[in-house]
Amino acid sequence: MPFLVLIRRIGLRSALPGPPWLLPDPLLSETLSRAPLPLGIPKTPEGKRRRTDYLRALKHLFRAAEGRARIPRSVRLAWP
């Protein structure tokens, strides 16, 4: 993981073993772990909907931050 962070910070995308959007993103994960979680129970339907939307967005962002489990060989070889 430290290797991926270094490459992303320097900007050497061609040194990555695949497309950056398919690899884990430790910086995004750290940022998301500091995101506030709604602790109170909303009393209105609008509040419930907003909380649900917020948690759903966090879930999708965490999924993007963890990267793919497997990157197809054809994609890895096609990456410059």
C-alpha positions in Angstrom: 0.0 0.0 0.0 2.7 2.6 0.7 3.9 2.0 -2.9 0.5 3.0 -4.2 0.3 6.1 -2.1 3.7 7.2 -3.2 2.9 6.7 -6.9 -0.4 8.6 -6.6 1.3 11.5 -4.8 4.1 11.8 -7.3 1.7 11.4 -10.3 3.4 8.4 -12.0 0.2 6.8 -13.2 2.1 4.6 -15.7 3.9 2.9 -12.8 0.7 1.6 -11.4 -0.1 -2.1 -12.1 -3.5 -1.2 -13.6 -5.9 1.7 -14.1 -6.0 4.0 -10.9 -9.8 3.7 -10.6 -9.6 -0.1 -10.2 -6.8 0.0 -7.5 -7.2 0.7 -3.8 -7.1 4.3 -2.8 -5.7 4.6 0.8 -6.0 8.4 0.9 -9.7 8.3 0.0 -10.2 5.6 2.7 -8.5 7.7 5.3 -10.6 10.8 4.3 -13.8 8.8 4.5 -12.9 7.3 7.9 -12.9 10.9 9.3 -16.3 11.7 7.8 -19.0 12.4 10.4 -21.7 9.8 10.9 -25.3 10.8 11.7 -25.9 9.6 15.2 -29.3 11.1 16.0 -32.5 9.5 15.0 -34.3 11.8 12.5 -37.8 12.6 13.4 -39.1 13.6 9.9 -39.3 11.6 6.7 -37.1 14.2 5.0 -34.4 13.7 7.7 -34.6 9.9 7.3 -34.3 10.2 3.5 -31.3 12.6 3.9 -29.6 10.2 6.4 -30.2 7.2 4.1 -28.8 9.1 1.1 -25.7 10.1 3.0 -25.0 6.6 4.3 -25.6 5.2 0.8 -23.1 7.6 -0.7 -20.5 6.7 2.0 -21.0 3.0 1.3 -20.3 3.6 -2.5 -17.3 5.7 -1.7 -15.8 3.1 0.6 -16.4 0.5 -2.1 -14.6 2.6 -4.6 -11.7 3.2 -2.1 -11.1 -0.5 -1.5 -10.5 -1.1 -5.3 -11.3 -4.3 -7.2 -10.5 -7.7 -5.9 -9.2 -8.8 -9.3 -8.2 -6.9 -12.3 -8.4 -8.8 -15.6 -5.1 -9.7 -17.2 -6.1 -8.0 -20.4 -6.8 -4.7 -18.6 -3.5 -4.9 -16.7 -1.5 -5.6 -19.8 -3.3 -2.8 -21.7 -2.4 -0.2 -19.0 0.7 1.8 -20.1 
